């Protein structure tokens, strides 16, 4: 029977062990193994692994209660993933107005969905998705609209979570005009 893995000398050095781990659960186990099996200080292990002491304590407690199942992704962690409708909204926003920064997009998501994602989550969504080509804008430039429509567009964009800077850039007006309308 052929070996699937090359033989490696045993080690307790986490930096040598991590490349050998195939699954995230293996990494989690290696982080808590020293305190669980040998009684090493959690604070000391936190310094060695770069994971906070409190996080290690929670993982050790979960491992104590649930065993190996405690190493698998929790229901809370699964709920932290952004649903497809929010992911699509993020991609569409960036396509609508490319100068949007990550925080402005997160604020717009909060305004529309009542939940503000972390800017790193927004970045991951944008990195992992192809941006659709926007052939038409949701609103024309401010000076192409009637005055009432232009003011309504500014207010609607603000309600949708757009910053004054983004509204001004998108509609082609000055920030002072946006503030006057608001």
N, CA, C and O atoms as a DFTB+ gen file, in Angstrom:
728 C
 N C O
     1  1       0.847      -1.177       0.000
     2  2       0.000       0.000       0.000
     3  2       0.892       1.239       0.000
     4  3       1.748       1.386       0.872
     5  1       0.700       2.118      -0.957
     6  2       1.519       3.333      -1.089
     7  2       1.063       4.396      -0.101
     8  3      -0.128       4.554       0.167
     9  1       2.053       5.127       0.440
    10  2       1.733       6.221       1.350
    11  2       1.238       7.414       0.552
    12  3       1.748       7.707      -0.530
    13  1       0.241       8.099       1.093
    14  2      -0.293       9.283       0.425
    15  2       0.431      10.533       0.856
    16  3       0.421      11.538       0.146
    17  1       1.058      10.482       2.009
    18  2       1.782      11.630       2.527
    19  2       3.241      11.248       2.728
    20  3       3.551      10.117       3.101
    21  1       4.136      12.203       2.476
    22  2       5.549      11.896       2.747
    23  2       5.783      11.819       4.256
    24  3       5.090      12.473       5.036
    25  1       6.747      11.029       4.647
    26  2       7.074      10.901       6.070
    27  2       7.830      12.138       6.518
    28  3       8.761      12.589       5.851
    29  1       7.411      12.691       7.675
    30  2       8.003      13.899       8.234
    31  2       8.345      13.619       9.689
    32  3       7.593      12.948      10.395
    33  1       9.476      14.134      10.127
    34  2       9.864      13.956      11.528
    35  2       8.875      14.679      12.437
    36  3       8.483      15.805      12.132
    37  1       8.467      14.073      13.528
    38  2       7.542      14.721      14.465
    39  2       8.150      16.016      15.033
    40  3       9.360      16.113      15.239
    41  1       7.289      16.990      15.276
    42  2       7.730      18.264      15.829
    43  2       6.606      18.891      16.643
    44  3       5.432      18.579      16.442
    45  1       6.971      19.771      17.556
    46  2       5.988      20.533      18.313
    47  2       5.958      21.989      17.867
    48  3       5.189      22.785      18.406
    49  1       6.784      22.343      16.890
    50  2       6.845      23.712      16.405
    51  2       5.647      23.980      15.489
    52  3       5.535      23.383      14.419
    53  1       4.759      24.876      15.913
    54  2       3.541      25.150      15.168
    55  2       3.829      25.611      13.741
    56  3       3.101      25.248      12.816
    57  1       4.863      26.391      13.556
    58  2       5.181      26.899      12.217
    59  2       5.594      25.777      11.262
    60  3       5.424      25.905      10.050
    61  1       6.123      24.702      11.787
    62  2       6.458      23.549      10.952
    63  2       5.246      22.649      10.734
    64  3       5.158      21.948       9.726
    65  1       4.315      22.672      11.682
    66  2       3.131      21.811      11.600
    67  2       2.093      22.375      10.642
    68  3       1.475      21.619       9.893
    69  1       1.885      23.704      10.650
    70  2       0.813      24.310       9.854
    71  2       0.841      23.927       8.372
    72  3      -0.216      23.626       7.816
    73  1       2.002      23.923       7.707
    74  2       1.976      23.526       6.285
    75  2       1.571      22.071       6.056
    76  3       1.202      21.699       4.942
    77  1       1.638      21.256       7.094
    78  2       1.287      19.846       6.967
    79  2      -0.211      19.595       7.153
    80  3      -0.702      18.512       6.837
    81  1      -0.930      20.585       7.660
    82  2      -2.361      20.428       7.939
    83  2      -3.167      20.590       6.657
    84  3      -2.984      21.545       5.903
    85  1      -4.061      19.638       6.430
    86  2      -4.894      19.662       5.237
    87  2      -6.205      20.389       5.484
    88  3      -6.786      20.939       4.548
    89  1      -6.682      20.405       6.714
    90  2      -8.002      20.919       7.033
    91  2      -7.905      22.026       8.079
    92  3      -7.002      22.002       8.916
    93  1      -8.832      23.008       8.046
    94  2      -8.839      24.073       9.058
    95  2      -9.009      23.521      10.472
    96  3      -8.494      24.090      11.435
    97  1      -9.736      22.409      10.591
    98  2      -9.941      21.805      11.904
    99  2      -8.626      21.282      12.485
   100  3      -8.423      21.312      13.698
   101  1      -7.728      20.800      11.606
   102  2      -6.413      20.349      12.074
   103  2      -5.628      21.521      12.650
   104  3      -4.960      21.389      13.676
   105  1      -5.714      22.664      11.984
   106  2      -5.015      23.861      12.456
   107  2      -5.559      24.257      13.826
   108  3      -4.795      24.576      14.737
   109  1      -6.894      24.234      13.966
   110  2      -7.507      24.588      15.253
   111  2      -7.048      23.636      16.353
   112  3      -6.747      24.066      17.467
   113  1      -6.996      22.354      16.041
   114  2      -6.559      21.391      17.041
   115  2      -5.111      21.645      17.452
   116  3      -4.777      21.595      18.636
   117  1      -4.262      21.914      16.477
   118  2      -2.852      22.166      16.799
   119  2      -2.698      23.403      17.685
   120  3      -1.801      23.457      18.527
   121  1      -3.558      24.380      17.500
   122  2      -3.476      25.582      18.337
   123  2      -3.829      25.288      19.792
   124  3      -3.244      25.873      20.704
   125  1      -4.779      24.388      20.012
   126  2      -5.208      24.122      21.395
   127  2      -4.569      22.877      21.999
   128  3      -4.735      22.621      23.191
   129  1      -3.849      22.107      21.209
   130  2      -3.316      20.817      21.665
   131  2      -2.423      20.942      22.894
   132  3      -2.581      20.179      23.847
   133  1      -1.497      21.883      22.888
   134  2      -0.556      22.018      24.011
   135  2      -1.282      22.266      25.340
   136  3      -1.021      21.552      26.308
   137  1      -2.186      23.255      25.416
   138  2      -2.886      23.454      26.694
   139  2      -3.810      22.293      27.069
   140  3      -3.937      21.958      28.246
   141  1      -4.455      21.680      26.075
   142  2      -5.401      20.602      26.375
   143  2      -4.676      19.348      26.838
   144  3      -5.064      18.758      27.846
   145  1      -3.635      18.926      26.130
   146  2      -2.968      17.670      26.462
   147  2      -1.909      17.804      27.546
   148  3      -1.785      16.933      28.407
   149  1      -1.144      18.892      27.508
   150  2       0.013      18.994      28.377
   151  2      -0.108      20.061      29.456
   152  3       0.805      20.236      30.263
   153  1      -1.241      20.781      29.474
   154  2      -1.449      21.786      30.514
   155  2      -0.616      23.051      30.348
   156  3      -0.422      23.797      31.308
   157  1      -0.126      23.296      29.145
   158  2       0.632      24.515      28.883
   159  2      -0.251      25.719      29.150
   160  3      -1.468      25.646      28.980
   161  1       0.338      26.808      29.560
   162  2      -0.404      28.033      29.827
   163  2      -1.085      28.533      28.545
   164  3      -0.477      28.562      27.476
   165  1      -2.359      28.926      28.676
   166  2      -3.100      29.443      27.528
   167  2      -2.481      30.755      27.050
   168  3      -2.402      31.013      25.849
   169  1      -2.047      31.573      27.993
   170  2      -1.414      32.852      27.635
   171  2      -0.145      32.602      26.829
   172  3       0.106      33.273      25.828
   173  1       0.647      31.639      27.270
   174  2       1.882      31.292      26.565
   175  2       1.577      30.767      25.162
   176  3       2.254      31.120      24.196
   177  1       0.546      29.916      25.061
   178  2       0.183      29.359      23.751
   179  2      -0.372      30.446      22.833
   180  3      -0.150      30.408      21.623
   181  1      -1.085      31.403      23.396
   182  2      -1.608      32.513      22.604
   183  2      -0.461      33.310      21.980
   184  3      -0.537      33.716      20.820
   185  1       0.583      33.525      22.746
   186  2       1.750      34.247      22.217
   187  2       2.434      33.437      21.114
   188  3       2.884      34.004      20.118
   189  1       2.515      32.123      21.284
   190  2       3.164      31.267      20.294
   191  2       2.389      31.207      18.987
   192  3       2.981      31.177      17.908
   193  1       1.055      31.191      19.085
   194  2       0.226      30.989      17.891
   195  2      -0.252      32.281      17.253
   196  3      -0.657      32.279      16.090
   197  1      -0.214      33.383      17.990
   198  2      -0.710      34.648      17.444
   199  2      -2.220      34.770      17.527
   200  3      -2.800      35.669      16.917
   201  1      -2.869      33.882      18.271
   202  2      -4.312      33.932      18.487
   203  2      -4.533      34.475      19.894
   204  3      -3.773      34.156      20.808
   205  1      -5.565      35.287      20.072
   206  2      -5.780      35.894      21.388
   207  2      -6.056      34.833      22.450
   208  3      -6.571      33.754      22.155
   209  1      -5.705      35.160      23.675
   210  2      -5.899      34.258      24.805
   211  2      -7.370      33.903      24.952
   212  3      -7.715      32.740      25.162
   213  1      -8.238      34.903      24.843
   214  2      -9.674      34.695      25.004
   215  2     -10.219      33.746      23.930
   216  3     -11.054      32.890      24.222
   217  1      -9.752      33.897      22.704
   218  2     -10.186      33.018      21.617
   219  2      -9.759      31.586      21.898
   220  3     -10.545      30.657      21.711
   221  1      -8.522      31.398      22.344
   222  2      -8.065      30.038      22.679
   223  2      -8.887      29.448      23.817
   224  3      -9.231      28.266      23.789
   225  1      -9.204      30.267      24.818
   226  2     -10.021      29.767      25.933
   227  2     -11.398      29.308      25.445
   228  3     -11.896      28.266      25.870
   229  1     -12.011      30.090      24.551
   230  2     -13.320      29.702      24.012
   231  2     -13.221      28.404      23.222
   232  3     -14.082      27.532      23.341
   233  1     -12.168      28.276      22.414
   234  2     -12.012      27.066      21.595
   235  2     -11.733      25.841      22.462
   236  3     -12.218      24.746      22.178
   237  1     -10.956      26.033      23.509
   238  2     -10.672      24.925      24.424
   239  2     -11.949      24.505      25.139
   240  3     -12.211      23.313      25.296
   241  1     -12.746      25.479      25.573
   242  2     -14.005      25.168      26.252
   243  2     -14.958      24.431      25.307
   244  3     -15.600      23.460      25.704
   245  1     -15.047      24.889      24.067
   246  2     -15.918      24.233      23.087
   247  2     -15.426      22.816      22.806
   248  3     -16.225      21.893      22.650
   249  1     -14.095      22.649      22.740
   250  2     -13.521      21.328      22.528
   251  2     -13.840      20.420      23.722
   252  3     -14.139      19.240      23.542
   253  1     -13.776      20.970      24.940
   254  2     -14.099      20.195      26.136
   255  2     -15.550      19.750      26.172
   256  3     -15.858      18.652      26.637
   257  1     -16.443      20.604      25.681
   258  2     -17.878      20.283      25.701
   259  2     -18.288      19.361      24.555
   260  3     -19.069      18.429      24.747
   261  1     -17.758      19.627      23.366
   262  2     -18.229      18.937      22.171
   263  2     -17.235      17.945      21.579
   264  3     -17.579      17.204      20.658
   265  1     -16.013      17.920      22.094
   266  2     -15.000      17.048      21.516
   267  2     -14.560      17.563      20.151
   268  3     -14.518      18.772      19.922
   269  1     -14.235      16.653      19.256
   270  2     -13.748      17.037      17.927
   271  2     -14.771      17.875      17.161
   272  3     -14.394      18.723      16.353
   273  1     -16.058      17.644      17.408
   274  2     -17.109      18.438      16.745
   275  2     -16.941      19.919      17.052
   276  3     -17.304      20.768      16.238
   277  1     -16.395      20.231      18.216
   278  2     -16.202      21.627      18.605
   279  2     -15.182      22.351      17.742
   280  3     -15.124      23.580      17.760
   281  1     -14.378      21.613      16.986
   282  2     -13.390      22.232      16.116
   283  2     -13.973      22.658      14.777
   284  3     -13.394      23.478      14.064
   285  1     -15.135      22.088      14.445
   286  2     -15.741      22.429      13.167
   287  2     -16.414      23.783      13.251
   288  3     -16.703      24.282      14.339
   289  1     -16.657      24.362      12.110
   290  2     -17.221      25.700      12.040
   291  2     -18.544      25.751      12.800
   292  3     -19.405      24.887      12.632
   293  1     -18.690      26.769      13.632
   294  2     -19.889      26.913      14.441
   295  2     -21.031      27.483      13.608
   296  3     -20.815      28.028      12.526
   297  1     -22.243      27.349      14.127
   298  2     -23.409      27.925      13.446
   299  2     -23.279      29.442      13.364
   300  3     -23.670      30.042      12.363
   301  1     -22.736      30.065      14.403
   302  2     -22.565      31.522      14.394
   303  2     -21.618      31.935      13.266
   304  3     -21.849      32.938      12.591
   305  1     -20.559      31.160      13.067
   306  2     -19.611      31.484      12.000
   307  2     -20.255      31.308      10.626
   308  3     -19.981      32.074       9.702
   309  1     -21.112      30.294      10.498
   310  2     -21.789      30.092       9.225
   311  2     -22.726      31.251       8.922
   312  3     -22.878      31.638       7.764
   313  1     -23.362      31.814       9.959
   314  2     -24.280      32.927       9.771
   315  2     -23.551      34.210       9.404
   316  3     -24.174      35.139       8.889
   317  1     -22.257      34.288       9.653
   318  2     -21.506      35.493       9.371
   319  2     -21.245      35.678       7.881
   320  3     -20.867      36.770       7.457
   321  1     -21.435      34.654       7.094
   322  2     -21.218      34.782       5.658
   323  2     -22.317      35.648       5.062
   324  3     -23.485      35.544       5.438
   325  1     -21.927      36.497       4.135
   326  2     -22.903      37.397       3.529
   327  2     -23.815      36.632       2.581
   328  3     -23.340      35.848       1.759
   329  1     -25.119      36.852       2.689
   330  2     -26.043      36.165       1.786
   331  2     -25.894      36.666       0.346
   332  3     -25.356      37.748       0.114
   333  1     -26.369      35.880      -0.611
   334  2     -26.191      36.243      -2.025
   335  2     -26.786      37.599      -2.397
   336  3     -26.225      38.300      -3.239
   337  1     -27.918      37.985      -1.785
   338  2     -28.515      39.269      -2.157
   339  2     -27.621      40.439      -1.743
   340  3     -27.539      41.434      -2.463
   341  1     -26.958      40.334      -0.604
   342  2     -26.043      41.392      -0.171
   343  2     -24.786      41.377      -1.035
   344  3     -24.270      42.432      -1.403
   345  1     -24.301      40.197      -1.354
   346  2     -23.112      40.091      -2.202
   347  2     -23.384      40.726      -3.571
   348  3     -22.545      41.458      -4.096
   349  1     -24.545      40.445      -4.140
   350  2     -24.906      41.031      -5.424
   351  2     -25.054      42.541      -5.341
   352  3     -24.670      43.266      -6.259
   353  1     -25.614      43.005      -4.234
   354  2     -25.782      44.443      -4.028
   355  2     -24.419      45.142      -3.992
   356  3     -24.248      46.213      -4.574
   357  1     -23.463      44.532      -3.311
   358  2     -22.115      45.105      -3.216
   359  2     -21.487      45.216      -4.607
   360  3     -20.917      46.249      -4.960
   361  1     -21.596      44.160      -5.376
   362  2     -21.011      44.152      -6.724
   363  2     -21.702      45.196      -7.607
   364  3     -21.042      45.917      -8.354
   365  1     -23.025      45.271      -7.516
   366  2     -23.768      46.248      -8.321
   367  2     -23.418      47.679      -7.935
   368  3     -23.301      48.547      -8.800
   369  1     -23.252      47.926      -6.644
   370  2     -22.880      49.279      -6.202
   371  2     -21.539      49.699      -6.786
   372  3     -21.391      50.816      -7.282
   373  1     -20.573      48.809      -6.727
   374  2     -19.250      49.127      -7.254
   375  2     -19.298      49.328      -8.765
   376  3     -18.572      50.160      -9.309
   377  1     -20.152      48.566      -9.439
   378  2     -20.296      48.741     -10.888
   379  2     -20.991      50.066     -11.200
   380  3     -20.654      50.731     -12.180
   381  1     -21.953      50.446     -10.374
   382  2     -22.687      51.697     -10.581
   383  2     -21.777      52.915     -10.420
   384  3     -21.845      53.868     -11.196
   385  1     -20.919      52.861      -9.387
   386  2     -20.037      54.000      -9.128
   387  2     -18.664      53.469      -8.685
   388  3     -18.434      53.293      -7.489
   389  1     -17.761      53.214      -9.622
   390  2     -16.458      52.610      -9.308
   391  2     -15.615      53.356      -8.264
   392  3     -14.857      52.701      -7.549
   393  1     -15.702      54.688      -8.136
   394  2     -14.890      55.339      -7.098
   395  2     -15.309      55.050      -5.649
   396  3     -14.622      55.475      -4.720
   397  1     -16.418      54.340      -5.444
   398  2     -16.825      53.992      -4.084
   399  2     -15.667      53.344      -3.342
   400  3     -14.978      52.488      -3.896
   401  1     -15.445      53.746      -2.085
   402  2     -14.463      53.020      -1.286
   403  2     -15.192      51.949      -0.474
   404  3     -16.422      51.934      -0.422
   405  1     -14.442      51.068       0.148
   406  2     -15.030      49.914       0.828
   407  2     -15.956      50.319       1.970
   408  3     -17.005      49.705       2.165
   409  1     -15.576      51.345       2.722
   410  2     -16.407      51.781       3.841
   411  2     -17.721      52.386       3.353
   412  3     -18.768      52.175       3.966
   413  1     -17.672      53.129       2.261
   414  2     -18.907      53.700       1.715
   415  2     -19.856      52.591       1.259
   416  3     -21.069      52.694       1.443
   417  1     -19.313      51.554       0.676
   418  2     -20.150      50.422       0.263
   419  2     -20.751      49.745       1.488
   420  3     -21.934      49.404       1.487
   421  1     -19.952      49.547       2.531
   422  2     -20.456      48.926       3.761
   423  2     -21.570      49.775       4.371
   424  3     -22.558      49.233       4.868
   425  1     -21.421      51.093       4.338
   426  2     -22.467      51.977       4.865
   427  2     -23.745      51.878       4.043
   428  3     -24.842      51.913       4.600
   429  1     -23.617      51.756       2.731
   430  2     -24.795      51.608       1.871
   431  2     -25.500      50.283       2.151
   432  3     -26.729      50.215       2.136
   433  1     -24.725      49.239       2.403
   434  2     -25.319      47.941       2.747
   435  2     -26.100      48.066       4.051
   436  3     -27.204      47.534       4.168
   437  1     -25.527      48.770       5.034
   438  2     -26.232      48.961       6.311
   439  2     -27.541      49.718       6.101
   440  3     -28.563      49.370       6.692
   441  1     -27.509      50.750       5.263
   442  2     -28.715      51.539       5.011
   443  2     -29.812      50.702       4.354
   444  3     -30.994      50.892       4.641
   445  1     -29.428      49.789       3.486
   446  2     -30.421      49.001       2.748
   447  2     -30.829      47.701       3.448
   448  3     -31.971      47.257       3.323
   449  1     -29.892      47.091       4.186
   450  2     -30.166      45.777       4.766
   451  2     -30.157      45.761       6.295
   452  3     -30.491      44.746       6.906
   453  1     -29.773      46.888       6.917
   454  2     -29.737      46.930       8.373
   455  2     -28.578      46.173       8.978
   456  3     -28.597      45.856      10.168
   457  1     -27.570      45.880       8.182
   458  2     -26.414      45.100       8.648
   459  2     -25.179      45.632       7.935
   460  3     -25.119      45.632       6.706
   461  1     -24.197      46.082       8.703
   462  2     -22.989      46.625       8.092
   463  2     -21.900      45.561       8.082
   464  3     -21.422      45.144       9.136
   465  1     -21.509      45.124       6.888
   466  2     -20.431      44.139       6.828
   467  2     -19.078      44.800       7.089
   468  3     -18.924      46.010       6.920
   469  1     -18.132      44.014       7.489
   470  2     -16.769      44.497       7.668
   471  2     -16.197      44.863       6.300
   472  3     -16.533      44.240       5.293
   473  1     -15.339      45.869       6.270
   474  2     -14.768      46.292       4.987
   475  2     -13.949      45.172       4.340
   476  3     -13.845      45.109       3.115
   477  1     -13.369      44.291       5.159
   478  2     -12.624      43.158       4.586
   479  2     -13.564      42.195       3.878
   480  3     -13.197      41.592       2.870
   481  1     -14.782      42.050       4.407
   482  2     -15.776      41.202       3.739
   483  2     -16.180      41.807       2.406
   484  3     -16.318      41.102       1.407
   485  1     -16.368      43.129       2.400
   486  2     -16.704      43.819       1.152
   487  2     -15.582      43.614       0.143
   488  3     -15.837      43.347      -1.031
   489  1     -14.348      43.738       0.598
   490  2     -13.201      43.568      -0.288
   491  2     -13.149      42.150      -0.860
   492  3     -12.879      41.965      -2.046
   493  1     -13.410      41.151      -0.011
   494  2     -13.403      39.760      -0.485
   495  2     -14.490      39.522      -1.526
   496  3     -14.272      38.818      -2.513
   497  1     -15.666      40.113      -1.301
   498  2     -16.748      39.958      -2.269
   499  2     -16.342      40.564      -3.607
   500  3     -16.546      39.957      -4.658
   501  1     -15.764      41.765      -3.565
   502  2     -15.375      42.435      -4.811
   503  2     -14.224      41.717      -5.503
   504  3     -14.164      41.677      -6.732
   505  1     -13.313      41.153      -4.724
   506  2     -12.191      40.426      -5.318
   507  2     -12.646      39.129      -5.975
   508  3     -12.068      38.690      -6.969
   509  1     -13.690      38.516      -5.409
   510  2     -14.116      37.211      -5.897
   511  2     -15.206      37.247      -6.947
   512  3     -15.601      36.197      -7.453
   513  1     -15.700      38.420      -7.287
   514  2     -16.815      38.492      -8.226
   515  2     -16.442      39.319      -9.452
   516  3     -15.714      40.307      -9.361
   517  1     -16.949      38.898     -10.574
   518  2     -16.763      39.683     -11.793
   519  2     -17.763      40.828     -11.763
   520  3     -18.946      40.629     -11.486
   521  1     -17.281      42.016     -12.047
   522  2     -18.168      43.179     -12.028
   523  2     -18.932      43.253     -13.346
   524  3     -18.342      43.174     -14.424
   525  1     -20.243      43.405     -13.246
   526  2     -21.030      43.524     -14.481
   527  2     -20.766      44.868     -15.150
   528  3     -20.455      45.860     -14.491
   529  1     -20.895      44.878     -16.443
   530  2     -20.764      46.144     -17.161
   531  2     -22.062      46.919     -16.983
   532  3     -23.148      46.404     -17.250
   533  1     -21.939      48.136     -16.537
   534  2     -23.103      48.996     -16.351
   535  2     -23.297      49.796     -17.633
   536  3     -22.505      50.691     -17.927
   537  1     -24.320      49.490     -18.385
   538  2     -24.549      50.205     -19.624
   539  2     -25.382      51.465     -19.405
   540  3     -25.262      52.428     -20.162
   541  1     -26.222      51.464     -18.376
   542  2     -27.000      52.662     -18.083
   543  2     -26.958      52.936     -16.582
   544  3     -26.830      52.023     -15.766
   545  1     -27.067      54.186     -16.253
   546  2     -27.011      54.616     -14.852
   547  2     -28.408      54.580     -14.248
   548  3     -29.405      54.675     -14.963
   549  1     -28.473      54.443     -12.943
   550  2     -29.766      54.527     -12.259
   551  2     -30.304      55.946     -12.282
   552  3     -31.516      56.150     -12.348
   553  1     -29.417      56.926     -12.228
   554  2     -29.796      58.338     -12.269
   555  2     -28.910      59.032     -13.295
   556  3     -27.708      58.773     -13.347
   557  1     -29.491      59.916     -14.116
   558  2     -28.642      60.707     -15.022
   559  2     -27.858      61.744     -14.216
   560  3     -28.063      61.881     -13.010
   561  1     -26.968      62.467     -14.878
   562  2     -26.228      63.541     -14.209
   563  2     -27.234      64.569     -13.695
   564  3     -28.320      64.716     -14.255
   565  1     -26.875      65.266     -12.647
   566  2     -27.780      66.212     -11.986
   567  2     -28.290      67.257     -12.964
   568  3     -29.479      67.575     -12.948
   569  1     -27.432      67.800     -13.812
   570  2     -27.809      68.885     -14.711
   571  2     -28.630      68.403     -15.912
   572  3     -29.116      69.218     -16.696
   573  1     -28.786      67.083     -16.059
   574  2     -29.618      66.526     -17.118
   575  2     -31.048      66.275     -16.637
   576  3     -31.912      65.889     -17.424
   577  1     -31.294      66.496     -15.341
   578  2     -32.611      66.250     -14.755
   579  2     -33.308      67.579     -14.488
   580  3     -32.684      68.639     -14.448
   581  1     -34.624      67.484     -14.307
   582  2     -35.360      68.655     -13.820
   583  2     -34.870      68.944     -12.407
   584  3     -34.396      68.035     -11.725
   585  1     -34.976      70.204     -11.950
   586  2     -34.489      70.530     -10.601
   587  2     -35.118      69.667      -9.504
   588  3     -34.426      69.245      -8.578
   589  1     -36.395      69.410      -9.601
   590  2     -37.058      68.579      -8.583
   591  2     -36.553      67.150      -8.608
   592  3     -36.347      66.541      -7.559
   593  1     -36.352      66.612      -9.807
   594  2     -35.839      65.247      -9.942
   595  2     -34.411      65.160      -9.407
   596  3     -34.045      64.182      -8.755
   597  1     -33.608      66.185      -9.685
   598  2     -32.229      66.209      -9.207
   599  2     -32.152      66.196      -7.695
   600  3     -31.366      65.455      -7.105
   601  1     -32.981      67.030      -7.070
   602  2     -33.014      67.067      -5.600
   603  2     -33.504      65.733      -5.039
   604  3     -32.974      65.242      -4.043
   605  1     -34.513      65.152      -5.682
   606  2     -35.028      63.848      -5.235
   607  2     -33.950      62.770      -5.357
   608  3     -33.824      61.902      -4.494
   609  1     -33.182      62.841      -6.436
   610  2     -32.108      61.852      -6.626
   611  2     -31.079      61.959      -5.512
   612  3     -30.616      60.945      -4.991
   613  1     -30.715      63.203      -5.139
   614  2     -29.741      63.403      -4.059
   615  2     -30.285      62.792      -2.762
   616  3     -29.563      62.087      -2.057
   617  1     -31.541      63.060      -2.454
   618  2     -32.136      62.548      -1.217
   619  2     -32.237      61.027      -1.257
   620  3     -31.931      60.363      -0.266
   621  1     -32.661      60.470      -2.385
   622  2     -32.782      59.009      -2.491
   623  2     -31.425      58.324      -2.320
   624  3     -31.319      57.310      -1.630
   625  1     -30.402      58.876      -2.943
   626  2     -29.072      58.287      -2.803
   627  2     -28.594      58.367      -1.360
   628  3     -27.962      57.438      -0.857
   629  1     -28.893      59.473      -0.700
   630  2     -28.492      59.618       0.713
   631  2     -29.222      58.600       1.583
   632  3     -28.621      57.992       2.468
   633  1     -30.512      58.416       1.334
   634  2     -31.291      57.417       2.083
   635  2     -30.738      56.021       1.830
   636  3     -30.777      55.160       2.709
   637  1     -30.225      55.802       0.626
   638  2     -29.631      54.503       0.285
   639  2     -28.240      54.315       0.888
   640  3     -27.601      53.287       0.664
   641  1     -27.772      55.299       1.651
   642  2     -26.501      55.150       2.361
   643  2     -25.301      55.746       1.652
   644  3     -24.172      55.544       2.099
   645  1     -25.501      56.465       0.574
   646  2     -24.380      57.071      -0.138
   647  2     -23.871      58.264       0.646
   648  3     -24.660      58.994       1.246
   649  1     -22.569      58.471       0.646
   650  2     -21.974      59.639       1.291
   651  2     -22.160      60.855       0.390
   652  3     -22.414      60.718      -0.807
   653  1     -22.031      62.045       0.976
   654  2     -22.149      63.279       0.194
   655  2     -21.079      63.318      -0.903
   656  3     -21.339      63.774      -2.017
   657  1     -19.904      62.846      -0.585
   658  2     -18.809      62.809      -1.562
   659  2     -19.163      61.922      -2.761
   660  3     -18.944      62.301      -3.911
   661  1     -19.714      60.733      -2.474
   662  2     -20.082      59.810      -3.545
   663  2     -21.244      60.363      -4.371
   664  3     -21.252      60.239      -5.596
   665  1     -22.218      60.970      -3.704
   666  2     -23.354      61.557      -4.425
   667  2     -22.862      62.654      -5.358
   668  3     -23.258      62.720      -6.522
   669  1     -22.000      63.506      -4.837
   670  2     -21.476      64.611      -5.643
   671  2     -20.719      64.082      -6.861
   672  3     -20.907      64.580      -7.971
   673  1     -19.882      63.093      -6.663
   674  2     -19.122      62.530      -7.777
   675  2     -20.009      61.841      -8.793
   676  3     -19.811      61.985     -10.000
   677  1     -20.985      61.096      -8.310
   678  2     -21.870      60.335      -9.187
   679  2     -22.758      61.257     -10.022
   680  3     -22.944      61.029     -11.217
   681  1     -23.307      62.301      -9.388
   682  2     -24.221      63.195     -10.093
   683  2     -23.513      64.354     -10.790
   684  3     -24.132      65.088     -11.561
   685  1     -22.216      64.519     -10.523
   686  2     -21.460      65.576     -11.189
   687  2     -21.746      66.965     -10.640
   688  3     -21.817      67.935     -11.395
   689  1     -21.910      67.059      -9.323
   690  2     -22.138      68.357      -8.680
   691  2     -21.163      68.506      -7.524
   692  3     -20.469      67.556      -7.162
   693  1     -21.111      69.690      -6.949
   694  2     -20.236      69.918      -5.808
   695  2     -20.833      69.396      -4.517
   696  3     -22.051      69.266      -4.394
   697  1     -19.979      69.098      -3.564
   698  2     -20.462      68.628      -2.263
   699  2     -21.325      69.666      -1.580
   700  3     -22.300      69.326      -0.909
   701  1     -20.970      70.942      -1.747
   702  2     -21.762      71.997      -1.110
   703  2     -23.200      71.968      -1.628
   704  3     -24.139      72.219      -0.872
   705  1     -23.374      71.663      -2.910
   706  2     -24.731      71.562      -3.468
   707  2     -25.478      70.391      -2.827
   708  3     -26.662      70.499      -2.507
   709  1     -24.793      69.303      -2.650
   710  2     -25.418      68.126      -1.997
   711  2     -25.859      68.516      -0.582
   712  3     -26.989      68.229      -0.188
   713  1     -24.982      69.165       0.178
   714  2     -25.325      69.552       1.544
   715  2     -26.493      70.541       1.573
   716  3     -27.339      70.464       2.463
   717  1     -26.550      71.470       0.609
   718  2     -27.665      72.428       0.549
   719  2     -28.975      71.697       0.300
   720  3     -29.993      72.015       0.915
   721  1     -28.954      70.727      -0.595
   722  2     -30.176      69.976      -0.910
   723  2     -30.605      69.150       0.292
   724  3     -31.793      69.072       0.604
   725  1     -29.654      68.541       0.958
   726  2     -29.989      67.705       2.111
   727  2     -30.474      68.552       3.272
   728  3     -30.802      68.019       4.332
